[in-house]
Amino acid sequence: MIPSNLVFPLCRNLPYKISADELYDIFGKYGTVRQIRKGNAEGTKGTSFVVYDDIYDAKNALDHLSGFNVAGRYLVVLYYDPVKAQKKKELQEKLKNEQEANK
């Protein structure tokens, strides 16, 4: 089942030096890619968001590319959940604040 509120895959464990064109080649095999947002900052290197025109294309990519080997790295492709991402960020901030308070 495709989550109705999660319409684009998040790809992790990408080679840091992969180009946008290479990403379009890989993900474009599964449908029309509208946009790829590749992480360039320290905390986002090796990740990208892929936006497809059709949610079924996104599911097809997710089904076929999870575990796909690119330059010796196995891709982790999953649906991006903004609520889960926000909770994770809040937890990380809380833990950081607790560590600083314990110093």
DSSP file (Angstrom, degrees, kcal/mol; ACC not computed):
  #  RESIDUE AA STRUCTURE BP1 BP2  ACC     N-H-->O    O-->H-N    N-H-->O    O-->H-N    TCO  KAPPA ALPHA  PHI   PSI    X-CA   Y-CA   Z-CA
    1    1 A M              0   0    0      0, 0.0     0, 0.0     0, 0.0     0, 0.0   0.000 360.0 360.0 360.0 137.6    0.0    0.0    0.0
    2    2 A I        -     0   0    0      1,-0.0     2,-0.1     2,-0.0     5,-0.1  -0.792 360.0-118.0 -92.2 125.0    1.3    3.5   -0.9
    3    3 A P    >   -     0   0    0      0, 0.0     3,-0.7     0, 0.0    -1,-0.0  -0.431  18.7-143.8 -61.5 131.6    1.0    6.0    1.9
    4    4 A S  T 3  S+     0   0    0      1,-0.2     3,-0.0    -2,-0.1    51,-0.0   0.800  96.6  43.8 -71.3 -28.6   -1.3    8.8    0.7
    5    5 A N  T 3  S+     0   0    0      1,-0.1     2,-0.6     2,-0.0    -1,-0.2   0.443 102.4  72.6 -96.4   1.5    0.6   11.6    2.3
    6    6 A L    <   +     0   0    0     -3,-0.7    -1,-0.1     1,-0.1    75,-0.1  -0.901  51.8 158.9-119.4 102.7    4.1   10.4    1.3
    7    7 A V        +     0   0    0     -2,-0.6    45,-0.5    73,-0.1    51,-0.1   0.425  52.2  52.5-111.6   1.2    4.6   11.0   -2.4
    8    8 A F  S    S-     0   0    0     72,-0.3    72,-1.8    43,-0.1    43,-0.2  -0.997  74.0-119.0-142.7 142.3    8.3   11.0   -3.0
    9    9 A P  E     -A   79   0A   0      0, 0.0    41,-2.2     0, 0.0     2,-0.5  -0.401  13.9-146.2 -75.1 149.3   11.2    8.7   -2.1
   10   10 A L  E     -AB  78  49A   0     68,-3.6    68,-2.4    39,-0.2     2,-0.5  -0.971  16.1-155.7-108.8 128.1   14.1    9.6    0.0
   11   11 A C  E     -AB  77  48A   0     37,-3.2    37,-2.0    -2,-0.5     2,-0.3  -0.920  13.8-178.3-110.8 129.7   17.3    7.9   -1.1
   12   12 A R  E     +A   76   0A   0     64,-3.1    64,-2.0    -2,-0.5    35,-0.2  -0.765  55.5  40.8-120.4 167.5   20.2    7.3    1.4
   13   13 A N  S    S+     0   0    0     33,-0.3    34,-0.2    -2,-0.3    -1,-0.1   0.759  72.4 158.9  67.4  28.9   23.7    5.8    1.2
   14   14 A L        -     0   0    0     32,-2.7    -1,-0.2    -3,-0.2     2,-0.1  -0.492  52.9 -96.1 -74.8 149.8   24.5    7.4   -2.1
   15   15 A P    >   -     0   0    0      0, 0.0     3,-1.6     0, 0.0    31,-0.2  -0.476  33.5-128.1 -60.7 138.3   28.1    7.8   -3.1
   16   16 A Y  T 3  S+     0   0    0      1,-0.3    30,-0.2    -2,-0.1    31,-0.1   0.808 105.4  49.8 -61.6 -30.3   29.1   11.4   -2.2
   17   17 A K  T 3  S+     0   0    0     29,-0.0    -1,-0.3     2,-0.0     2,-0.1   0.290  77.9 128.0 -96.1  11.3   30.4   12.1   -5.7
   18   18 A I    <   -     0   0    0     -3,-1.6     2,-0.2     1,-0.1    28,-0.1  -0.433  54.6-131.5 -67.6 140.4   27.4   10.9   -7.6
   19   19 A S     >  -     0   0    0     -2,-0.1     4,-1.9     1,-0.1     5,-0.1  -0.489  15.6-116.0 -91.2 162.6   26.2   13.5  -10.1
   20   20 A A  H  > S+     0   0    0      1,-0.2     4,-2.5     2,-0.2     5,-0.2   0.877 117.2  56.1 -62.3 -38.1   22.6   14.7  -10.6
   21   21 A D  H  > S+     0   0    0      1,-0.2     4,-2.1     2,-0.2    -1,-0.2   0.896 105.8  50.4 -62.4 -39.7   22.7   13.3  -14.2
   22   22 A E  H  > S+     0   0    0      2,-0.2     4,-2.2     1,-0.2    -1,-0.2   0.895 109.9  50.7 -64.5 -39.4   23.6    9.9  -12.8
   23   23 A L  H  X S+     0   0    0     -4,-1.9     4,-2.9     2,-0.2     5,-0.4   0.917 109.1  50.7 -64.1 -42.8   20.7   10.1  -10.4
   24   24 A Y  H  X S+     0   0    0     -4,-2.5     4,-2.2     1,-0.2    -1,-0.2   0.894 110.1  51.2 -61.4 -39.1   18.3   11.0  -13.2
   25   25 A D  H  < S+     0   0    0     -4,-2.1     4,-0.5     2,-0.2    -2,-0.2   0.917 114.7  42.5 -63.2 -43.2   19.6    8.0  -15.2
   26   26 A I  H >< S+     0   0    0     -4,-2.2     3,-0.7     1,-0.2    -2,-0.2   0.959 123.9  33.8 -68.9 -52.1   19.0    5.7  -12.2
   27   27 A F  H >< S+     0   0    0     -4,-2.9     3,-1.6     1,-0.2    -2,-0.2   0.758 106.5  69.6 -79.8 -24.8   15.6    6.9  -11.1
   28   28 A G  G >< S+     0   0    0     -4,-2.2     3,-1.0    -5,-0.4    -1,-0.2   0.671  82.8  73.7 -68.0 -16.4   14.4    7.9  -14.6
   29   29 A K  G <  S+     0   0    0     -3,-0.7    -1,-0.3    -4,-0.5    -2,-0.1   0.672  98.2  48.5 -67.9 -15.6   14.1    4.2  -15.5
   30   30 A Y  G <  S-     0   0    0     -3,-1.6     2,-0.3     1,-0.3    -1,-0.2   0.340 126.1 -48.8-110.5   5.6   11.0    3.9  -13.3
   31   31 A G  S <  S-     0   0    0     -3,-1.0     2,-0.6    -4,-0.1    -1,-0.3  -0.862  81.3 -39.3 150.3 178.4    9.1    6.9  -14.4
   32   32 A T        -     0   0    0     -2,-0.3    21,-2.0    -3,-0.1     2,-0.6  -0.599  52.8-148.4 -76.1 117.7    9.1   10.6  -15.2
   33   33 A V  E     -C   52   0A   0     -2,-0.6    19,-0.3    19,-0.2     3,-0.1  -0.769  15.5-175.7 -89.4 122.8   11.3   12.4  -12.7
   34   34 A R  E     -     0   0A   0     17,-3.1     2,-0.3    -2,-0.6    18,-0.2   0.873  67.5 -10.0 -82.3 -41.5   10.1   15.9  -12.0
   35   35 A Q  E     -C   51   0A   0     16,-1.6    16,-3.4     2,-0.0     2,-0.4  -0.991  49.9-155.3-159.5 146.4   13.0   16.9   -9.6
   36   36 A I  E     -C   50   0A   0     -2,-0.3     2,-0.7    14,-0.2    14,-0.2  -0.998   9.4-162.8-125.5 127.9   15.9   15.5   -7.7
   37   37 A R  E     -C   49   0A   0     12,-2.7    12,-2.3    -2,-0.4     2,-0.4  -0.920  12.1-163.1-111.7 106.7   17.2   17.3   -4.6
   38   38 A K  E     -C   48   0A   0     -2,-0.7     2,-0.3    10,-0.2    10,-0.2  -0.751  19.9-120.5 -94.7 132.3   20.6   16.1   -3.8
   39   39 A G        +     0   0    0      8,-2.9     7,-0.6    -2,-0.4     8,-0.2  -0.540  37.3 164.3 -73.1 131.2   22.1   16.8   -0.3
   40   40 A N        +     0   0    0     -2,-0.3    -1,-0.1     5,-0.2     5,-0.1   0.561  45.5  92.9-119.4 -18.7   25.3   18.8   -0.3
   41   41 A A  S >> S-     0   0    0      1,-0.1     4,-1.3     3,-0.0     3,-1.2  -0.275  91.2 -99.7 -75.8 165.6   25.6   20.0    3.3
   42   42 A E  T 34 S+     0   0    0      1,-0.3     3,-0.3     2,-0.2    -1,-0.1   0.879 122.6  42.6 -54.4 -43.8   27.6   18.0    5.9
   43   43 A G  T 34 S+     0   0    0      1,-0.2    -1,-0.3     3,-0.0    -4,-0.1   0.578 119.1  43.5 -81.6  -9.1   24.5   16.4    7.4
   44   44 A T  T X4 S+     0   0    0     -3,-1.2     3,-1.5    -6,-0.1    -5,-0.4   0.428  76.4 125.2-118.0   0.1   22.8   15.6    4.1
   45   45 A K  T 3< S+     0   0    0     -4,-1.3   -32,-0.2    -3,-0.3    -5,-0.2  -0.323  74.9  29.4 -59.0 141.9   25.6   14.3    1.9
   46   46 A G  T 3  S+     0   0    0     -7,-0.6   -32,-2.7     1,-0.3     2,-0.3   0.563 105.8  95.3  84.2   8.5   24.8   10.9    0.4
   47   47 A T    <   +     0   0    0     -3,-1.5    -8,-2.9    -8,-0.2     2,-0.3  -0.901  44.7 174.6-127.6 158.7   21.0   11.6    0.4
   48   48 A S  E     -BC  11  38A   0    -37,-2.0   -37,-3.2    -2,-0.3     2,-0.4  -0.981  24.4-135.4-156.8 153.2   18.5   12.8   -2.2
   49   49 A F  E     -BC  10  37A   0    -12,-2.3   -12,-2.7    -2,-0.3     2,-0.5  -0.907  20.0-158.2-104.9 139.7   14.8   13.4   -2.6
   50   50 A V  E     - C   0  36A   0    -41,-2.2     2,-0.6    -2,-0.4   -14,-0.2  -0.981   1.0-160.1-122.5 124.1   13.3   12.3   -5.9
   51   51 A V  E     - C   0  35A   0    -16,-3.4   -17,-3.1    -2,-0.5   -16,-1.6  -0.914  10.1-168.3-108.4 119.3   10.0   13.8   -7.0
   52   52 A Y  E     - C   0  33A   0     -2,-0.6   -19,-0.2   -45,-0.5     3,-0.1  -0.691  29.0-129.5-100.6 156.0    8.0   11.8   -9.6
   53   53 A D  S    S+     0   0    0    -21,-2.0     2,-0.4    -2,-0.3   -20,-0.1   0.792  98.2  41.9 -69.1 -29.0    5.0   13.0  -11.6
   54   54 A D  S >> S-     0   0    0    -22,-0.4     4,-1.6     1,-0.1     3,-0.6  -0.972  72.5-142.3-127.8 133.0    3.1    9.8  -10.6
   55   55 A I  H 3> S+     0   0    0     -2,-0.4     4,-2.1     1,-0.2     5,-0.1   0.804 104.1  58.5 -63.0 -29.5    3.0    8.2   -7.2
   56   56 A Y  H 3> S+     0   0    0      2,-0.2     4,-2.1     1,-0.2    -1,-0.2   0.817 102.7  52.9 -72.2 -29.1    3.0    4.7   -8.8
   57   57 A D  H <> S+     0   0    0     -3,-0.6     4,-2.4     2,-0.2    -1,-0.2   0.896 108.2  51.5 -67.0 -40.2    6.3    5.6  -10.5
   58   58 A A  H  X S+     0   0    0     -4,-1.6     4,-2.5     2,-0.2    -2,-0.2   0.913 110.6  47.9 -62.0 -43.0    7.7    6.5   -7.1
   59   59 A K  H  X S+     0   0    0     -4,-2.1     4,-2.7     2,-0.2    -1,-0.2   0.905 109.8  52.8 -64.6 -40.9    6.5    3.2   -5.6
   60   60 A N  H  X S+     0   0    0     -4,-2.1     4,-1.9     2,-0.2    -2,-0.2   0.916 110.9  46.9 -60.5 -44.2    8.0    1.3   -8.6
   61   61 A A  H  X S+     0   0    0     -4,-2.4     4,-2.7   -31,-0.2     5,-0.3   0.920 112.0  50.5 -63.3 -44.0   11.4    3.0   -8.0
   62   62 A L  H  X S+     0   0    0     -4,-2.5     4,-1.2     1,-0.2    -2,-0.2   0.919 111.1  48.8 -60.5 -44.0   11.2    2.3   -4.3
   63   63 A D  H  < S+     0   0    0     -4,-2.7    -1,-0.2     1,-0.2    -2,-0.2   0.855 120.8  35.1 -64.2 -36.1   10.4   -1.4   -4.9
   64   64 A H  H  < S+     0   0    0     -4,-1.9    -2,-0.2    -5,-0.2    -1,-0.2   0.737 117.7  46.9 -94.0 -24.3   13.3   -1.8   -7.4
   65   65 A L  H >< S+     0   0    0     -4,-2.7     3,-2.3    -5,-0.2     2,-0.4   0.632  75.4 107.1-101.3 -13.1   16.0    0.4   -6.1
   66   66 A S  T 3< S+     0   0    0     -4,-1.2    10,-0.2    -5,-0.3     3,-0.1  -0.534  98.8  11.8 -64.6 121.6   16.2   -0.5   -2.3
   67   67 A G  T 3  S+     0   0    0      8,-3.1    -1,-0.3    -2,-0.4     2,-0.2   0.405  92.5 148.5  89.3  -1.9   19.4   -2.5   -2.0
   68   68 A F    <   -     0   0    0     -3,-2.3     7,-2.9     7,-0.2     2,-0.5  -0.458  48.0-124.1 -67.8 135.3   20.5   -1.5   -5.5
   69   69 A N  E     +D   74   0B   0      5,-0.2     2,-0.5    -2,-0.2     5,-0.2  -0.724  32.2 175.3 -89.0 122.4   24.4   -1.3   -5.7
   70   70 A V  E >  S-D   73   0B   0      3,-3.2     3,-1.6    -2,-0.5    -2,-0.0  -0.969  74.0 -25.0-127.1 114.1   25.8    2.0   -7.0
   71   71 A A  T 3  S-     0   0    0     -2,-0.5     3,-0.1     1,-0.3    -1,-0.1   0.866 128.2 -47.4  52.3  42.2   29.6    2.4   -6.9
   72   72 A G  T 3  S+     0   0    0      1,-0.2     2,-0.4   -57,-0.0    -1,-0.3   0.534 118.6 108.3  81.3   6.3   29.9   -0.2   -4.2
   73   73 A R  E <   -D   70   0B   0     -3,-1.6    -3,-3.2    -5,-0.0     2,-0.6  -0.953  64.6-134.6-118.9 137.2   27.2    1.3   -2.0
   74   74 A Y  E     -D   69   0B   0     -2,-0.4    -5,-0.2    -5,-0.2    -6,-0.1  -0.797  27.1-127.7 -92.9 121.6   23.8   -0.3   -1.4
   75   75 A L        -     0   0    0     -7,-2.9    -8,-3.1    -2,-0.6     2,-0.6  -0.336  10.7-152.6 -69.9 145.1   21.0    2.3   -1.7
   76   76 A V  E     -A   12   0A   0    -64,-2.0   -64,-3.1   -10,-0.2     2,-0.5  -0.975  19.9-178.9-114.7 112.5   18.3    2.7    1.0
   77   77 A V  E     +A   11   0A   0     -2,-0.6     2,-0.3   -66,-0.2   -66,-0.2  -0.961  13.1 147.9-119.0 124.6   15.2    4.0   -0.7
   78   78 A L  E     -A   10   0A   0    -68,-2.4   -68,-3.6    -2,-0.5     2,-0.3  -0.947  51.2 -82.6-147.8 166.1   12.1    4.8    1.4
   79   79 A Y  E     -A    9   0A   0     -2,-0.3     2,-0.4   -70,-0.2   -72,-0.0  -0.547  45.7-122.6 -72.7 135.5    9.1    7.1    1.6
   80   80 A Y        -     0   0    0    -72,-1.8   -72,-0.3    -2,-0.3   -73,-0.1  -0.669  24.0-166.0 -79.6 128.5    9.9   10.4    3.2
   81   81 A D     >  -     0   0    0     -2,-0.4     4,-2.4     1,-0.1     5,-0.2  -0.923   7.2-165.9-117.5 103.7    7.7   11.1    6.2
   82   82 A P  H  > S+     0   0    0      0, 0.0     4,-2.1     0, 0.0     5,-0.1   0.823  89.1  54.2 -61.5 -31.3    8.0   14.8    7.3
   83   83 A V  H  > S+     0   0    0      2,-0.2     4,-2.2     1,-0.2     5,-0.2   0.938 110.7  45.4 -67.1 -46.0    6.3   14.1   10.6
   84   84 A K  H  > S+     0   0    0      1,-0.2     4,-2.3     2,-0.2    -1,-0.2   0.895 112.0  52.5 -63.2 -40.7    8.8   11.4   11.5
   85   85 A A  H  X S+     0   0    0     -4,-2.4     4,-2.2     1,-0.2    -1,-0.2   0.896 109.3  49.3 -63.2 -40.8   11.7   13.6   10.3
   86   86 A Q  H  X S+     0   0    0     -4,-2.1     4,-2.5     2,-0.2    -2,-0.2   0.911 110.6  50.0 -65.7 -42.6   10.5   16.4   12.6
   87   87 A K  H  X S+     0   0    0     -4,-2.2     4,-2.4     1,-0.2    -2,-0.2   0.903 110.6  50.2 -62.4 -40.7   10.2   14.1   15.6
   88   88 A K  H  X S+     0   0    0     -4,-2.3     4,-2.4     2,-0.2    -1,-0.2   0.914 110.5  49.5 -63.4 -42.7   13.7   12.8   15.0
   89   89 A K  H  X S+     0   0    0     -4,-2.2     4,-2.2     1,-0.2    -2,-0.2   0.914 111.2  49.2 -62.7 -43.4   15.1   16.4   14.8
   90   90 A E  H  X S+     0   0    0     -4,-2.5     4,-2.3     1,-0.2    -1,-0.2   0.895 110.9  50.1 -63.6 -40.6   13.3   17.3   18.0
   91   91 A L  H  X S+     0   0    0     -4,-2.4     4,-2.6     2,-0.2    -2,-0.2   0.906 109.7  50.7 -64.7 -42.0   14.7   14.2   19.8
   92   92 A Q  H  X S+     0   0    0     -4,-2.4     4,-2.2     1,-0.2    -2,-0.2   0.906 111.3  48.3 -62.5 -41.5   18.2   15.0   18.6
   93   93 A E  H  X S+     0   0    0     -4,-2.2     4,-2.5     2,-0.2    -2,-0.2   0.901 111.2  50.7 -64.6 -40.9   18.0   18.6   19.8
   94   94 A K  H  X S+     0   0    0     -4,-2.3     4,-2.3     2,-0.2    -2,-0.2   0.929 111.4  47.2 -62.8 -46.2   16.6   17.3   23.2
   95   95 A L  H  X S+     0   0    0     -4,-2.6     4,-2.3     2,-0.2    -1,-0.2   0.890 111.7  51.2 -63.5 -39.3   19.5   14.9   23.6
   96   96 A K  H  X S+     0   0    0     -4,-2.2     4,-2.2     2,-0.2    -1,-0.2   0.921 110.4  48.7 -63.2 -44.1   22.0   17.6   22.6
   97   97 A N  H  X S+     0   0    0     -4,-2.5     4,-1.9     1,-0.2    -2,-0.2   0.886 111.1  50.4 -63.8 -39.1   20.6   19.9   25.2
   98   98 A E  H  X S+     0   0    0     -4,-2.3     4,-1.5     2,-0.2    -1,-0.2   0.896 110.0  50.2 -65.6 -40.4   20.7   17.2   27.9
   99   99 A Q  H  < S+     0   0    0     -4,-2.3     4,-0.4     1,-0.2    -2,-0.2   0.904 111.3  48.4 -64.8 -40.7   24.3   16.4   27.1
  100  100 A E  H >< S+     0   0    0     -4,-2.2     3,-0.8     1,-0.2    -1,-0.2   0.862 110.1  52.2 -67.0 -35.2   25.3   20.1   27.3
  101  101 A A  H 3< S+     0   0    0     -4,-1.9    -1,-0.2     1,-0.2    -2,-0.2   0.804 105.7  55.3 -70.5 -29.0   23.4   20.4   30.6
  102  102 A N  T 3<        0   0    0     -4,-1.5    -1,-0.2     1,-0.2    -2,-0.2   0.495 360.0 360.0 -83.0  -3.7   25.3   17.5   32.1
  103  103 A K    <         0   0    0     -3,-0.8    -1,-0.2    -4,-0.4    -2,-0.1   0.481 360.0 360.0 -77.1 360.0   28.7   19.0   31.4
